[in-house]
Amino acid sequence: MTVISDPSGGPIQLEGDCTLEDSETLLAMLVESGNILVDWRKCTKIHAAVLQVLMAARVRVIGPSGSPFLESYFHRGFRAVHGG
């Protein structure tokens, strides 16, 4: 699974290649938890539908992203929280 929920209420994790199917999982996690903090440091590829969910939910991302492409084109569009 590339979308991982933290049971202790921490950020939602995006890891590896996030596919179209992950967009539904991510949306459900965001709605259920009310969490708007997403850690995408281990995300290497992302489907456009996952990006749309992130943008629509106005999440805050912990970065930088695991993908140079995502980092250079999309990170500035999110309210960033720079993790260590």
GICORFEN-V91767 format. One record per residue. N is the residue number from 1. SS is DSSP state (alpha for helix, beta for strand, coil for the rest). OMEGA is omega in radians with two decimals (none if undefined). NEAR is the number of other C-alpha atoms within 10 Angstrom. Layout:
N	SS	OMEGA	NEAR
N	SS	OMEGA	NEAR
This chain:
1	coil	-3.10	11
2	coil	3.05	17
3	beta	-3.01	22
4	beta	3.11	17
5	coil	3.09	19
6	coil	-3.09	11
7	coil	-3.14	9
8	coil	3.10	6
9	coil	3.10	11
10	coil	-3.10	13
11	coil	3.00	19
12	beta	-3.09	23
13	beta	2.96	20
14	beta	-3.09	26
15	beta	3.07	20
16	beta	-3.13	17
17	beta	3.12	16
18	beta	-3.01	22
19	coil	3.09	17
20	alpha	-3.12	14
21	alpha	3.14	12
22	alpha	-3.14	21
23	alpha	3.11	21
24	alpha	3.12	15
25	alpha	3.14	16
26	alpha	3.13	23
27	alpha	3.13	16
28	alpha	3.13	12
29	alpha	3.13	18
30	alpha	-3.13	20
31	alpha	-3.10	11
32	alpha	-3.02	9
33	alpha	-3.03	13
34	coil	-3.12	11
35	coil	3.07	17
36	coil	3.13	17
37	beta	-3.09	21
38	beta	3.11	24
39	beta	-3.12	25
40	beta	-3.13	25
41	beta	-3.14	21
42	beta	-3.14	17
43	beta	-3.09	21
44	beta	3.08	17
45	beta	-3.10	18
46	beta	3.09	20
47	coil	-3.13	14
48	alpha	3.13	13
49	alpha	3.10	16
50	alpha	3.07	21
51	alpha	3.13	16
52	alpha	3.09	13
53	alpha	3.13	17
54	alpha	-3.12	21
55	alpha	-3.12	14
56	alpha	-3.13	10
57	coil	-3.14	15
58	coil	-3.12	14
59	coil	2.93	18
60	beta	-3.12	21
61	beta	2.99	26
62	beta	-3.06	22
63	beta	0.28	19
64	coil	3.12	21
65	coil	3.08	22
66	coil	-3.14	17
67	coil	3.09	16
68	alpha	3.12	13
69	alpha	3.13	12
70	alpha	-3.11	18
71	alpha	-3.06	16
72	alpha	-3.06	11
73	alpha	-3.01	9
74	coil	-3.03	13
75	alpha	-3.12	19
76	alpha	3.14	11
77	alpha	3.12	12
78	coil	3.00	14
79	beta	-2.98	13
80	beta	2.98	17
81	beta	-3.08	14
82	beta	3.14	12
83	coil	-3.10	10
84	coil	none	7
